[in-house]
Amino acid sequence: MPKASLVSRRTSGKHRSTSRNVLSIVKGGLLAVVLGLIAAFAVGALVFHVRVSPVLTGSMRPTYSPGDLIITRQVDVHSLRAGDIAVFVPPGESAAFAHRVTSVTTKEGHVVVTTKGDANPAPDPWHAKLNGSTVPKVVTTLPAIGRPLTWMHASWLPAAAIGALGLLLTFLGTVQILITPSRREVTT
């Protein structure tokens, strides 16, 4: 009888060891992926002077859709041409828009653009005066990659984040309880 329980304990110990190894590999892999993404965005921002933004509305369909990620690069405002897609805050708005430039003029030394969303039936009602010397210009789009970033603008996100944190802590606590040997197992 004692031999059977000894074998049972050894098998149980091997299972726990395998579980720990798998859990360590998964945690390490997730950490590596997250750090790699952060590093990629940091290098892109510092070296290539690019920025990323999620698309929130469908005003530029089919060029890009909600949930896509646009990558922008700062360009001189005087280099903007009709057909370019610029990111700017229109007069009377608080959020940035990424719309196609339909005309570029100069007024009192400032570049003024008129724009239109590709999916919109009419041009935008504003004439946007670009006060800076540079403006973000869309250089490429990554379909659906920006979806997690669009969630940051959702009203349900804080509640979901708190719930996810609670689930994560519960999961980690349960794993810790399961992999920690009991006092009885340690003393025998």
Biotite code that builds the C-alpha atoms (Angstrom):
import biotite.structure as struc

atoms = struc.array([
    struc.Atom([0.000, 0.000, 0.000], chain_id="A", res_id=1, res_name="MET", atom_name="CA", element="C"),
    struc.Atom([2.724, 2.538, 0.770], chain_id="A", res_id=2, res_name="PRO", atom_name="CA", element="C"),
    struc.Atom([4.345, 1.854, -2.628], chain_id="A", res_id=3, res_name="LYS", atom_name="CA", element="C"),
    struc.Atom([1.127, 2.746, -4.481], chain_id="A", res_id=4, res_name="ALA", atom_name="CA", element="C"),
    struc.Atom([0.803, 6.069, -2.670], chain_id="A", res_id=5, res_name="SER", atom_name="CA", element="C"),
    struc.Atom([4.493, 6.816, -3.343], chain_id="A", res_id=6, res_name="LEU", atom_name="CA", element="C"),
    struc.Atom([3.946, 6.211, -7.089], chain_id="A", res_id=7, res_name="VAL", atom_name="CA", element="C"),
    struc.Atom([0.830, 8.362, -6.929], chain_id="A", res_id=8, res_name="SER", atom_name="CA", element="C"),
    struc.Atom([2.811, 11.200, -5.327], chain_id="A", res_id=9, res_name="ARG", atom_name="CA", element="C"),
    struc.Atom([5.593, 10.934, -7.916], chain_id="A", res_id=10, res_name="ARG", atom_name="CA", element="C"),
    struc.Atom([3.087, 11.050, -10.785], chain_id="A", res_id=11, res_name="THR", atom_name="CA", element="C"),
    struc.Atom([1.333, 13.992, -9.160], chain_id="A", res_id=12, res_name="SER", atom_name="CA", element="C"),
    struc.Atom([4.672, 15.777, -8.730], chain_id="A", res_id=13, res_name="GLY", atom_name="CA", element="C"),
    struc.Atom([5.570, 15.235, -12.396], chain_id="A", res_id=14, res_name="LYS", atom_name="CA", element="C"),
    struc.Atom([2.173, 16.632, -13.448], chain_id="A", res_id=15, res_name="HIS", atom_name="CA", element="C"),
    struc.Atom([2.709, 19.730, -11.301], chain_id="A", res_id=16, res_name="ARG", atom_name="CA", element="C"),
    struc.Atom([6.204, 20.193, -12.727], chain_id="A", res_id=17, res_name="SER", atom_name="CA", element="C"),
    struc.Atom([4.870, 19.959, -16.291], chain_id="A", res_id=18, res_name="THR", atom_name="CA", element="C"),
    struc.Atom([2.075, 22.412, -15.459], chain_id="A", res_id=19, res_name="SER", atom_name="CA", element="C"),
    struc.Atom([4.603, 24.869, -14.027], chain_id="A", res_id=20, res_name="ARG", atom_name="CA", element="C"),
    struc.Atom([6.794, 24.570, -17.105], chain_id="A", res_id=21, res_name="ASN", atom_name="CA", element="C"),
    struc.Atom([3.868, 25.109, -19.477], chain_id="A", res_id=22, res_name="VAL", atom_name="CA", element="C"),
    struc.Atom([2.626, 28.067, -17.439], chain_id="A", res_id=23, res_name="LEU", atom_name="CA", element="C"),
    struc.Atom([6.116, 29.613, -17.419], chain_id="A", res_id=24, res_name="SER", atom_name="CA", element="C"),
    struc.Atom([6.446, 29.184, -21.180], chain_id="A", res_id=25, res_name="ILE", atom_name="CA", element="C"),
    struc.Atom([3.017, 30.738, -21.818], chain_id="A", res_id=26, res_name="VAL", atom_name="CA", element="C"),
    struc.Atom([3.738, 33.697, -19.505], chain_id="A", res_id=27, res_name="LYS", atom_name="CA", element="C"),
    struc.Atom([7.151, 34.216, -21.089], chain_id="A", res_id=28, res_name="GLY", atom_name="CA", element="C"),
    struc.Atom([5.701, 34.034, -24.596], chain_id="A", res_id=29, res_name="GLY", atom_name="CA", element="C"),
    struc.Atom([2.965, 36.559, -23.839], chain_id="A", res_id=30, res_name="LEU", atom_name="CA", element="C"),
    struc.Atom([5.457, 38.904, -22.224], chain_id="A", res_id=31, res_name="LEU", atom_name="CA", element="C"),
    struc.Atom([7.788, 38.609, -25.233], chain_id="A", res_id=32, res_name="ALA", atom_name="CA", element="C"),
    struc.Atom([4.953, 39.391, -27.669], chain_id="A", res_id=33, res_name="VAL", atom_name="CA", element="C"),
    struc.Atom([3.782, 42.427, -25.685], chain_id="A", res_id=34, res_name="VAL", atom_name="CA", element="C"),
    struc.Atom([7.309, 43.783, -25.259], chain_id="A", res_id=35, res_name="LEU", atom_name="CA", element="C"),
    struc.Atom([8.032, 43.156, -28.954], chain_id="A", res_id=36, res_name="GLY", atom_name="CA", element="C"),
    struc.Atom([4.965, 45.146, -30.006], chain_id="A", res_id=37, res_name="LEU", atom_name="CA", element="C"),
    struc.Atom([5.849, 48.005, -27.664], chain_id="A", res_id=38, res_name="ILE", atom_name="CA", element="C"),
    struc.Atom([9.420, 48.022, -28.984], chain_id="A", res_id=39, res_name="ALA", atom_name="CA", element="C"),
    struc.Atom([8.222, 47.971, -32.613], chain_id="A", res_id=40, res_name="ALA", atom_name="CA", element="C"),
    struc.Atom([5.937, 50.961, -32.049], chain_id="A", res_id=41, res_name="PHE", atom_name="CA", element="C"),
    struc.Atom([8.663, 52.822, -30.128], chain_id="A", res_id=42, res_name="ALA", atom_name="CA", element="C"),
    struc.Atom([11.243, 52.234, -32.877], chain_id="A", res_id=43, res_name="VAL", atom_name="CA", element="C"),
    struc.Atom([8.700, 53.246, -35.518], chain_id="A", res_id=44, res_name="GLY", atom_name="CA", element="C"),
    struc.Atom([7.893, 56.446, -33.654], chain_id="A", res_id=45, res_name="ALA", atom_name="CA", element="C"),
    struc.Atom([11.495, 57.413, -32.918], chain_id="A", res_id=46, res_name="LEU", atom_name="CA", element="C"),
    struc.Atom([13.357, 56.269, -36.008], chain_id="A", res_id=47, res_name="VAL", atom_name="CA", element="C"),
    struc.Atom([10.780, 56.487, -38.773], chain_id="A", res_id=48, res_name="PHE", atom_name="CA", element="C"),
    struc.Atom([8.677, 59.296, -37.234], chain_id="A", res_id=49, res_name="HIS", atom_name="CA", element="C"),
    struc.Atom([5.463, 57.348, -37.718], chain_id="A", res_id=50, res_name="VAL", atom_name="CA", element="C"),
    struc.Atom([2.377, 57.211, -35.554], chain_id="A", res_id=51, res_name="ARG", atom_name="CA", element="C"),
    struc.Atom([-0.541, 54.801, -35.437], chain_id="A", res_id=52, res_name="VAL", atom_name="CA", element="C"),
    struc.Atom([-4.221, 55.534, -34.921], chain_id="A", res_id=53, res_name="SER", atom_name="CA", element="C"),
    struc.Atom([-7.323, 53.378, -35.003], chain_id="A", res_id=54, res_name="PRO", atom_name="CA", element="C"),
    struc.Atom([-10.091, 54.195, -37.475], chain_id="A", res_id=55, res_name="VAL", atom_name="CA", element="C"),
    struc.Atom([-13.284, 54.906, -35.520], chain_id="A", res_id=56, res_name="LEU", atom_name="CA", element="C"),
    struc.Atom([-15.844, 55.620, -38.251], chain_id="A", res_id=57, res_name="THR", atom_name="CA", element="C"),
    struc.Atom([-16.755, 54.414, -41.733], chain_id="A", res_id=58, res_name="GLY", atom_name="CA", element="C"),
    struc.Atom([-16.403, 57.795, -43.449], chain_id="A", res_id=59, res_name="SER", atom_name="CA", element="C"),
    struc.Atom([-13.390, 56.611, -45.491], chain_id="A", res_id=60, res_name="MET", atom_name="CA", element="C"),
    struc.Atom([-14.749, 53.271, -46.724], chain_id="A", res_id=61, res_name="ARG", atom_name="CA", element="C"),
    struc.Atom([-13.569, 51.441, -48.812], chain_id="A", res_id=62, res_name="PRO", atom_name="CA", element="C"),
    struc.Atom([-10.073, 52.930, -48.326], chain_id="A", res_id=63, res_name="THR", atom_name="CA", element="C"),
    struc.Atom([-10.189, 51.948, -44.664], chain_id="A", res_id=64, res_name="TYR", atom_name="CA", element="C"),
    struc.Atom([-12.881, 50.803, -42.251], chain_id="A", res_id=65, res_name="SER", atom_name="CA", element="C"),
    struc.Atom([-13.604, 51.070, -38.527], chain_id="A", res_id=66, res_name="PRO", atom_name="CA", element="C"),
    struc.Atom([-11.095, 48.912, -36.659], chain_id="A", res_id=67, res_name="GLY", atom_name="CA", element="C"),
    struc.Atom([-8.333, 49.373, -39.224], chain_id="A", res_id=68, res_name="ASP", atom_name="CA", element="C"),
    struc.Atom([-5.062, 50.907, -38.075], chain_id="A", res_id=69, res_name="LEU", atom_name="CA", element="C"),
    struc.Atom([-3.725, 53.864, -40.032], chain_id="A", res_id=70, res_name="ILE", atom_name="CA", element="C"),
    struc.Atom([-0.031, 54.611, -39.991], chain_id="A", res_id=71, res_name="ILE", atom_name="CA", element="C"),
    struc.Atom([0.866, 58.260, -40.446], chain_id="A", res_id=72, res_name="THR", atom_name="CA", element="C"),
    struc.Atom([4.051, 60.174, -41.011], chain_id="A", res_id=73, res_name="ARG", atom_name="CA", element="C"),
    struc.Atom([4.630, 63.867, -40.396], chain_id="A", res_id=74, res_name="GLN", atom_name="CA", element="C"),
    struc.Atom([5.049, 65.803, -43.649], chain_id="A", res_id=75, res_name="VAL", atom_name="CA", element="C"),
    struc.Atom([5.495, 69.483, -44.427], chain_id="A", res_id=76, res_name="ASP", atom_name="CA", element="C"),
    struc.Atom([2.069, 71.136, -44.801], chain_id="A", res_id=77, res_name="VAL", atom_name="CA", element="C"),
    struc.Atom([3.186, 72.717, -48.074], chain_id="A", res_id=78, res_name="HIS", atom_name="CA", element="C"),
    struc.Atom([3.775, 69.251, -49.567], chain_id="A", res_id=79, res_name="SER", atom_name="CA", element="C"),
    struc.Atom([0.086, 68.256, -49.225], chain_id="A", res_id=80, res_name="LEU", atom_name="CA", element="C"),
    struc.Atom([-1.681, 67.653, -52.517], chain_id="A", res_id=81, res_name="ARG", atom_name="CA", element="C"),
    struc.Atom([-5.234, 66.843, -53.531], chain_id="A", res_id=82, res_name="ALA", atom_name="CA", element="C"),
    struc.Atom([-5.728, 63.114, -53.080], chain_id="A", res_id=83, res_name="GLY", atom_name="CA", element="C"),
    struc.Atom([-3.533, 62.825, -49.968], chain_id="A", res_id=84, res_name="ASP", atom_name="CA", element="C"),
    struc.Atom([-5.170, 61.672, -46.749], chain_id="A", res_id=85, res_name="ILE", atom_name="CA", element="C"),
    struc.Atom([-4.290, 64.019, -43.882], chain_id="A", res_id=86, res_name="ALA", atom_name="CA", element="C"),
    struc.Atom([-5.075, 63.771, -40.164], chain_id="A", res_id=87, res_name="VAL", atom_name="CA", element="C"),
    struc.Atom([-6.204, 67.067, -38.629], chain_id="A", res_id=88, res_name="PHE", atom_name="CA", element="C"),
    struc.Atom([-8.691, 68.571, -36.194], chain_id="A", res_id=89, res_name="VAL", atom_name="CA", element="C"),
    struc.Atom([-11.340, 70.460, -38.188], chain_id="A", res_id=90, res_name="PRO", atom_name="CA", element="C"),
    struc.Atom([-12.711, 73.797, -37.019], chain_id="A", res_id=91, res_name="PRO", atom_name="CA", element="C"),
    struc.Atom([-15.362, 73.350, -34.319], chain_id="A", res_id=92, res_name="GLY", atom_name="CA", element="C"),
    struc.Atom([-14.356, 69.731, -33.636], chain_id="A", res_id=93, res_name="GLU", atom_name="CA", element="C"),
    struc.Atom([-12.345, 68.190, -30.816], chain_id="A", res_id=94, res_name="SER", atom_name="CA", element="C"),
    struc.Atom([-11.382, 64.885, -32.451], chain_id="A", res_id=95, res_name="ALA", atom_name="CA", element="C"),
    struc.Atom([-8.950, 64.372, -35.298], chain_id="A", res_id=96, res_name="ALA", atom_name="CA", element="C"),
    struc.Atom([-10.267, 63.347, -38.713], chain_id="A", res_id=97, res_name="PHE", atom_name="CA", element="C"),
    struc.Atom([-8.402, 61.418, -41.404], chain_id="A", res_id=98, res_name="ALA", atom_name="CA", element="C"),
    struc.Atom([-10.010, 62.542, -44.654], chain_id="A", res_id=99, res_name="HIS", atom_name="CA", element="C"),
    struc.Atom([-8.901, 62.894, -48.249], chain_id="A", res_id=100, res_name="ARG", atom_name="CA", element="C"),
    struc.Atom([-7.684, 66.362, -49.257], chain_id="A", res_id=101, res_name="VAL", atom_name="CA", element="C"),
    struc.Atom([-9.714, 67.764, -52.162], chain_id="A", res_id=102, res_name="THR", atom_name="CA", element="C"),
    struc.Atom([-7.976, 71.150, -52.456], chain_id="A", res_id=103, res_name="SER", atom_name="CA", element="C"),
    struc.Atom([-5.033, 73.010, -50.944], chain_id="A", res_id=104, res_name="VAL", atom_name="CA", element="C"),
    struc.Atom([-4.789, 76.806, -50.791], chain_id="A", res_id=105, res_name="THR", atom_name="CA", element="C"),
    struc.Atom([-2.742, 79.321, -48.838], chain_id="A", res_id=106, res_name="THR", atom_name="CA", element="C"),
    struc.Atom([-4.408, 82.086, -46.831], chain_id="A", res_id=107, res_name="LYS", atom_name="CA", element="C"),
    struc.Atom([-2.443, 84.595, -44.741], chain_id="A", res_id=108, res_name="GLU", atom_name="CA", element="C"),
    struc.Atom([0.609, 82.339, -44.830], chain_id="A", res_id=109, res_name="GLY", atom_name="CA", element="C"),
    struc.Atom([-1.270, 79.243, -43.600], chain_id="A", res_id=110, res_name="HIS", atom_name="CA", element="C"),
    struc.Atom([-2.207, 76.187, -45.621], chain_id="A", res_id=111, res_name="VAL", atom_name="CA", element="C"),
    struc.Atom([-5.997, 75.698, -45.850], chain_id="A", res_id=112, res_name="VAL", atom_name="CA", element="C"),
    struc.Atom([-7.403, 72.360, -46.984], chain_id="A", res_id=113, res_name="VAL", atom_name="CA", element="C"),
    struc.Atom([-10.845, 71.197, -47.997], chain_id="A", res_id=114, res_name="THR", atom_name="CA", element="C"),
    struc.Atom([-11.530, 67.522, -47.464], chain_id="A", res_id=115, res_name="THR", atom_name="CA", element="C"),
    struc.Atom([-14.027, 64.742, -48.027], chain_id="A", res_id=116, res_name="LYS", atom_name="CA", element="C"),
    struc.Atom([-14.527, 61.329, -46.537], chain_id="A", res_id=117, res_name="GLY", atom_name="CA", element="C"),
    struc.Atom([-14.492, 58.754, -49.357], chain_id="A", res_id=118, res_name="ASP", atom_name="CA", element="C"),
    struc.Atom([-17.826, 57.294, -48.190], chain_id="A", res_id=119, res_name="ALA", atom_name="CA", element="C"),
    struc.Atom([-19.487, 60.674, -47.684], chain_id="A", res_id=120, res_name="ASN", atom_name="CA", element="C"),
    struc.Atom([-21.741, 61.963, -50.490], chain_id="A", res_id=121, res_name="PRO", atom_name="CA", element="C"),
    struc.Atom([-20.578, 65.587, -50.139], chain_id="A", res_id=122, res_name="ALA", atom_name="CA", element="C"),
    struc.Atom([-17.365, 67.430, -49.226], chain_id="A", res_id=123, res_name="PRO", atom_name="CA", element="C"),
    struc.Atom([-16.779, 68.288, -45.567], chain_id="A", res_id=124, res_name="ASP", atom_name="CA", element="C"),
    struc.Atom([-18.376, 71.639, -44.596], chain_id="A", res_id=125, res_name="PRO", atom_name="CA", element="C"),
    struc.Atom([-15.149, 73.154, -43.259], chain_id="A", res_id=126, res_name="TRP", atom_name="CA", element="C"),
    struc.Atom([-12.026, 74.742, -44.629], chain_id="A", res_id=127, res_name="HIS", atom_name="CA", element="C"),
    struc.Atom([-9.346, 73.526, -42.229], chain_id="A", res_id=128, res_name="ALA", atom_name="CA", element="C"),
    struc.Atom([-6.501, 75.951, -41.559], chain_id="A", res_id=129, res_name="LYS", atom_name="CA", element="C"),
    struc.Atom([-3.332, 73.990, -40.743], chain_id="A", res_id=130, res_name="LEU", atom_name="CA", element="C"),
    struc.Atom([-1.428, 76.121, -38.241], chain_id="A", res_id=131, res_name="ASN", atom_name="CA", element="C"),
    struc.Atom([1.631, 73.920, -37.788], chain_id="A", res_id=132, res_name="GLY", atom_name="CA", element="C"),
    struc.Atom([4.514, 73.385, -40.167], chain_id="A", res_id=133, res_name="SER", atom_name="CA", element="C"),
    struc.Atom([3.824, 69.636, -40.395], chain_id="A", res_id=134, res_name="THR", atom_name="CA", element="C"),
    struc.Atom([0.725, 67.460, -40.579], chain_id="A", res_id=135, res_name="VAL", atom_name="CA", element="C"),
    struc.Atom([0.273, 63.680, -40.228], chain_id="A", res_id=136, res_name="PRO", atom_name="CA", element="C"),
    struc.Atom([-0.278, 62.073, -43.637], chain_id="A", res_id=137, res_name="LYS", atom_name="CA", element="C"),
    struc.Atom([-1.600, 58.508, -43.935], chain_id="A", res_id=138, res_name="VAL", atom_name="CA", element="C"),
    struc.Atom([1.079, 56.285, -45.484], chain_id="A", res_id=139, res_name="VAL", atom_name="CA", element="C"),
    struc.Atom([-0.537, 52.866, -45.077], chain_id="A", res_id=140, res_name="THR", atom_name="CA", element="C"),
    struc.Atom([-3.353, 50.957, -43.437], chain_id="A", res_id=141, res_name="THR", atom_name="CA", element="C"),
    struc.Atom([-3.377, 47.675, -41.507], chain_id="A", res_id=142, res_name="LEU", atom_name="CA", element="C"),
    struc.Atom([-6.854, 46.106, -41.757], chain_id="A", res_id=143, res_name="PRO", atom_name="CA", element="C"),
    struc.Atom([-8.537, 45.165, -38.437], chain_id="A", res_id=144, res_name="ALA", atom_name="CA", element="C"),
    struc.Atom([-5.323, 45.563, -36.400], chain_id="A", res_id=145, res_name="ILE", atom_name="CA", element="C"),
    struc.Atom([-6.660, 48.687, -34.697], chain_id="A", res_id=146, res_name="GLY", atom_name="CA", element="C"),
    struc.Atom([-9.785, 47.025, -33.320], chain_id="A", res_id=147, res_name="ARG", atom_name="CA", element="C"),
    struc.Atom([-8.390, 46.693, -29.757], chain_id="A", res_id=148, res_name="PRO", atom_name="CA", element="C"),
    struc.Atom([-7.475, 50.388, -29.836], chain_id="A", res_id=149, res_name="LEU", atom_name="CA", element="C"),
    struc.Atom([-11.032, 51.331, -30.821], chain_id="A", res_id=150, res_name="THR", atom_name="CA", element="C"),
    struc.Atom([-12.259, 49.604, -27.675], chain_id="A", res_id=151, res_name="TRP", atom_name="CA", element="C"),
    struc.Atom([-10.449, 52.262, -25.633], chain_id="A", res_id=152, res_name="MET", atom_name="CA", element="C"),
    struc.Atom([-13.091, 54.712, -26.841], chain_id="A", res_id=153, res_name="HIS", atom_name="CA", element="C"),
    struc.Atom([-15.950, 52.464, -25.749], chain_id="A", res_id=154, res_name="ALA", atom_name="CA", element="C"),
    struc.Atom([-17.954, 53.333, -22.638], chain_id="A", res_id=155, res_name="SER", atom_name="CA", element="C"),
    struc.Atom([-18.021, 49.697, -21.453], chain_id="A", res_id=156, res_name="TRP", atom_name="CA", element="C"),
    struc.Atom([-14.213, 49.390, -21.366], chain_id="A", res_id=157, res_name="LEU", atom_name="CA", element="C"),
    struc.Atom([-13.599, 50.404, -17.727], chain_id="A", res_id=158, res_name="PRO", atom_name="CA", element="C"),
    struc.Atom([-16.098, 47.821, -16.441], chain_id="A", res_id=159, res_name="ALA", atom_name="CA", element="C"),
    struc.Atom([-14.667, 45.140, -18.739], chain_id="A", res_id=160, res_name="ALA", atom_name="CA", element="C"),
    struc.Atom([-11.110, 45.977, -17.655], chain_id="A", res_id=161, res_name="ALA", atom_name="CA", element="C"),
    struc.Atom([-12.035, 45.679, -13.970], chain_id="A", res_id=162, res_name="ILE", atom_name="CA", element="C"),
    struc.Atom([-13.815, 42.377, -14.646], chain_id="A", res_id=163, res_name="GLY", atom_name="CA", element="C"),
    struc.Atom([-10.854, 41.043, -16.653], chain_id="A", res_id=164, res_name="ALA", atom_name="CA", element="C"),
    struc.Atom([-8.450, 42.065, -13.891], chain_id="A", res_id=165, res_name="LEU", atom_name="CA", element="C"),
    struc.Atom([-10.613, 40.255, -11.350], chain_id="A", res_id=166, res_name="GLY", atom_name="CA", element="C"),
    struc.Atom([-10.678, 37.126, -13.508], chain_id="A", res_id=167, res_name="LEU", atom_name="CA", element="C"),
    struc.Atom([-6.922, 37.306, -14.033], chain_id="A", res_id=168, res_name="LEU", atom_name="CA", element="C"),
    struc.Atom([-6.253, 37.605, -10.303], chain_id="A", res_id=169, res_name="LEU", atom_name="CA", element="C"),
    struc.Atom([-8.644, 34.725, -9.603], chain_id="A", res_id=170, res_name="THR", atom_name="CA", element="C"),
    struc.Atom([-6.923, 32.591, -12.242], chain_id="A", res_id=171, res_name="PHE", atom_name="CA", element="C"),
    struc.Atom([-3.427, 33.376, -10.933], chain_id="A", res_id=172, res_name="LEU", atom_name="CA", element="C"),
    struc.Atom([-4.502, 32.689, -7.342], chain_id="A", res_id=173, res_name="GLY", atom_name="CA", element="C"),
    struc.Atom([-6.068, 29.366, -8.343], chain_id="A", res_id=174, res_name="THR", atom_name="CA", element="C"),
    struc.Atom([-2.958, 28.327, -10.269], chain_id="A", res_id=175, res_name="VAL", atom_name="CA", element="C"),
    struc.Atom([-0.771, 29.260, -7.316], chain_id="A", res_id=176, res_name="GLN", atom_name="CA", element="C"),
    struc.Atom([-2.944, 27.178, -4.966], chain_id="A", res_id=177, res_name="ILE", atom_name="CA", element="C"),
    struc.Atom([-2.853, 24.206, -7.333], chain_id="A", res_id=178, res_name="LEU", atom_name="CA", element="C"),
    struc.Atom([0.901, 24.218, -7.896], chain_id="A", res_id=179, res_name="ILE", atom_name="CA", element="C"),
    struc.Atom([1.939, 24.860, -4.295], chain_id="A", res_id=180, res_name="THR", atom_name="CA", element="C"),
    struc.Atom([2.420, 21.565, -2.445], chain_id="A", res_id=181, res_name="PRO", atom_name="CA", element="C"),
    struc.Atom([0.342, 21.168, 0.695], chain_id="A", res_id=182, res_name="SER", atom_name="CA", element="C"),
    struc.Atom([2.044, 20.833, 4.101], chain_id="A", res_id=183, res_name="ARG", atom_name="CA", element="C"),
    struc.Atom([1.018, 17.188, 4.229], chain_id="A", res_id=184, res_name="ARG", atom_name="CA", element="C"),
    struc.Atom([2.770, 16.462, 0.900], chain_id="A", res_id=185, res_name="GLU", atom_name="CA", element="C"),
    struc.Atom([5.931, 18.309, 1.967], chain_id="A", res_id=186, res_name="VAL", atom_name="CA", element="C"),
    struc.Atom([6.289, 16.484, 5.301], chain_id="A", res_id=187, res_name="THR", atom_name="CA", element="C"),
    struc.Atom([5.630, 12.961, 3.962], chain_id="A", res_id=188, res_name="THR", atom_name="CA", element="C"),
])
